[in-house]
Amino acid sequence: MTLAPMHGYSGALYLARGSNNNYSNEPMSEVNLSSDGYPRYTVYEITNATKRYMNDDSTPTFASTGTIPTIARIEHCGGRVVFATAADPGDTITCATGHYLTVTEFVGVLDWQLSESWKDEPYIHLGDPGQGNALLYKQWEATANAHWMNTQATYTTTGGNDHSHITLTHLPGGSIGDLISIQLVDPGIDNATIDVAVTGYDIVVTLTYATGAITTTASQLAAALHCAAVLALGVVATVKDGETGAGIVAELSETNLAGGLDATDYSSETSKVVVVLYTDESNDKRYEGFGIIQKFNPNHDAGALIKTGLTFRNHGPDPIRYRKG
């Protein structure tokens, strides 16, 4: 499952959490927000999108091949730094030290509600009897009804000629997919025909063979795997993306699919700090911020868990941000 929502979805919810990973002179790229009033070369973000969720347990440090400008603001959730003055356009900016969390979850969002308010503090100017309010940071609370989703186990073959690879996907998802294995057998006998046998979770394919060599192409292998026994396991086989399927496949020892994960029981995650990123593809909106899962409300249908309600509240001074375009 990729970490990218598809068009047509009402939204997507990403959660980043887990142990700290260390920055070490991580490359950053300039973000041109001149249309939003920011001067050029004042906003930089971590180039690698998977490393942009800075943990706020420590203050990151930044380096430059030239003079590093004064930092005006660090946006932990977006992996950004905003400088008070512009950096030299020729300088290379990096995140020298700090911690980041890895995006580990992706769920489809059925609906989403967000409420925001500013945390302020009253103040009195010296010699001025009037009282004002300083806006400190935004508070927010959000709820999301999300699909209860398993992560699919997959395997893509790597041997053989060009355009000879297939991808196996366990459609139902879940850790059970990791039990499924595939084996491609070289029969070594001329005129051998392709044969697919399934025993438990093990798929064994005897390949076609003629004049001293395997003759099965990736397209032929995918077609042979489209059979009742394999489909009963919830497995589909396709030619690898970007390939024609015309290449001759290679022998393969027993290999398991991998990456299958059961749907997360968020009841064990309540009160833990997570990075929440919600994207609304159709309306080109994005909200993000550090949050704590306050509530977990699973919904059952005919004994199967199909939907979960999550309630988040903000954590710390990092504002949830809105971006369009």
Buried (B, 14 or more C-beta within 10 A) or exposed (E): BEEEBEEEBBBBBBBBBBEEBEBEEBEBEBBEBEEEEBEEBBBBBBBEEEBBBBBBEEEBBBBBEEEBBEBEEBBBBBBBBBBEEBBEEEBBBBBBBBBBBBBBBBBBBBEBEBEBEEEEEEEEEEEEEEEEEEEEBBBBBBBBBBBBBBBBBBBEBEEBEEBBBBBBBBEEBBBBBBBBBBBBBBBEEEEBEBEBEBEEBBBBBBBBBEEEEBBBBBBBBBBBBEEEEBBEBBBBBBBBEEBEBBBBBBBBEEBBBEBBBEBBEBEEBEEBBBBBBBBBBEEEBBBBBBBBBBEBEBEEEEEEEEBBBBBBBBBBEBBBBEEEE
